Amino acid sequence: MVVKLVHAQRSSHALQILLDADDARLARPLHHARHDDRGKDAEDDDDDEDLDEGEAAAGTGNRESGAGNGKGGFRHLHDPAARARVRLVDGCAMEFRAGLDGGMHGGDLCKTGQGVDHSKAMSTSPAPQNLSLAARDLAVVWHPCTQMHDHETIPMLAIERAEGAWLHATDGRRYLDAVSSWWTNVLGHRHPRIVAGLKDQLDRLDHIMLAGMTHEPAVSLAEKLIEVAPAGLSRVFYADNGSSAVEVALKMSFHYWRNQGQPGRTRFIALSGGYHGETIGALSVTDVALYRATYAPLLFAPILAPSPDAYLGEIGESARDHAARRLLDMRALLQRHAHEVAAIIIEPLVQCAGGMRMHHADYVRGLRALCDEFAVHLIADEIAVGFGRTGTLFACEQAAITPDFLCLSKGLTGGTLPLSAVLTNDAVHAAFYAEYSAGKAFLHSHSYTGNALACRAALETLAIFNEQPVLASNQVLSAHLGKRLAALADHANVADVRQTGMIAAVELVRDRRTREEFPAAERRGLRVYLHGLERGVILRPLGNVVYFMPPYCVSTAEIDLMVDAAIEGIERAVA
Ligand SMILES: Cc1ncc(COP(=O)(O)O)c(C=O)c1O
């Protein structure tokens, strides 16, 4: 069910947290995380005048120097000469450390590097033990979905341990993982049952290729997935991440039609605002400009259908009516294009990366009917919304439909290991089943397909859903989350507060009456993110959409903490 607390006119959205290195607010040193109840207090209340190593390296020290001026701290890490020195110089750790302090206190790394014997250094490997983890990281790791330059002023969080909903950093602080580590960690970090299963599995079998061989976890997992998935799905094809699963579904659908003597079905219908991953095929059916625009020349062009996103409906139009209207658009597209279309791909109920945009289950139901009528496949990408996120184990259940392809990943392993699965039906499988010489086989493979450890983690995850009242307790948690967020419904800079199960989102705008957006360049979401860090909460807004997608082990008190942090962050962000 889409809970619409506020409704006005349309807005576009930018994906990813927008990090603003020039924002004066970033100049404020981050204070230490504060926590309400559990475990040790993460506040660093040392009174010494020196920065802790973690503070210095992360640029988060609360002293006069540090990242606050946007000049010290990290800048030298991005100077190629300095980076080279970090890698090559014998004793580089100490030199770098000196450079870091120099940077933090207005000095210059180049000066502190003088006098080092580089010729000697060339023959020795780096000895980075004395560097903080964050500093070592910034010298060598290129992070996903990140403008690395941003980390000249924004701390790189170095996490050494995770438990339940909490991430523990090397500097003693801890952070509530309000976004389940990119939506993967549905049951909380290091769930004891999954950990025990993995340890047991490691003692038996780690990994084998899945061609010509099989193993117990792969078979049991396929059996269990078929048991819990919508009726009619009877075959499981494994891959190893979400994008790969989407590639599999697209190729399999196209290939099905080809094997059926319809090679002209080469196109796909995708929804505006949809996101299906970032490999070339998955990105082709993605409609989020931030990711797609640059690579457009490399991508194939889907037929784009307008999204049933309730936020985009006319003023006064219900989510259900908007869904009905968008189904008419889809019908018109199919009337023109069905003969050349292999499949329609959708994120059922919630378009997540596109801004946590939600639609009525009627749309998914209607889409299934249209696919049947026009004989095209339906691909349900439940990579983000599967495993209880929307209130049911799979989102398709709320529309009472079975897709032709169901793509699963993320929560499949409880967020412990990469794995994905594409479930399909007997009819699709049969279209590939023939003498080898017929050339009908699906010759698609990934080295880690059906990895035994990942399959075991997935089996334990399913066992937890089966044996514990996860979905029932989520109802209590999601009701609490919705109640707390209602406080934002009338906020002058909030155009929409929406929720589907354990996903809730707040749409920030400059003016709620007109839905005028904040320009993306202002990076308002970043301010919320930074305030979250101060409060010890990982919020990672999608542009101007602040959202909550916590692990299901979160308590109501922890929900209060993340909502309080977000509300405060929003106040600062819109000021
Ligand atoms: C709906 C959806 N599909 C596909 C993907 C891609 O998954 P991965 O990042 O594992 O490639 C994502 C990732 O966020 C997603 O949300």
The ligand as an SDF file (V2000), in Angstrom:
LIG
                    3D

 16 16  0  0  0  0  0  0  0  0999 V2000
   16.0100   -2.4500   -8.5540 C   0  0  0  0  0  0  0  0  0  0  0  0
   17.4680   -2.7000   -8.7410 C   0  0  0  0  0  0  0  0  0  0  0  0
   17.8630   -3.4750   -9.7670 N   0  0  0  0  0  0  0  0  0  0  0  0
   19.1560   -3.7420   -9.9740 C   0  0  0  0  0  0  0  0  0  0  0  0
   20.1340   -3.2250   -9.1650 C   0  0  0  0  0  0  0  0  0  0  0  0
   21.5720   -3.5240   -9.4350 C   0  0  0  0  0  0  0  0  0  0  0  0
   22.1080   -4.3590   -8.4520 O   0  0  0  0  0  0  0  0  0  0  0  0
   23.6800   -4.4030   -8.2360 P   0  0  0  0  0  0  0  0  0  0  0  0
   24.0600   -3.0950   -7.6370 O   0  0  0  0  0  0  0  0  0  0  0  0
   23.8960   -5.5560   -7.3070 O   0  0  0  0  0  0  0  0  0  0  0  0
   24.3000   -4.6140   -9.5600 O   0  0  0  0  0  0  0  0  0  0  0  0
   19.7670   -2.4080   -8.0960 C   0  0  0  0  0  0  0  0  0  0  0  0
   20.7740   -1.8220   -7.2130 C   0  0  0  0  0  0  0  0  0  0  0  0
   20.5290   -0.9360   -6.4370 O   0  0  0  0  0  0  0  0  0  0  0  0
   18.3920   -2.1340   -7.8790 C   0  0  0  0  0  0  0  0  0  0  0  0
   17.9810   -1.3380   -6.8950 O   0  0  0  0  0  0  0  0  0  0  0  0
  1  2  1  0
  2  3  1  0
  2 15  2  0
  3  4  2  0
  4  5  1  0
  5  6  1  0
  5 12  2  0
  6  7  1  0
  7  8  1  0
  8  9  2  0
  8 10  1  0
  8 11  1  0
 12 13  1  0
 12 15  1  0
 13 14  2  0
 15 16  1  0
M  END
$$$$
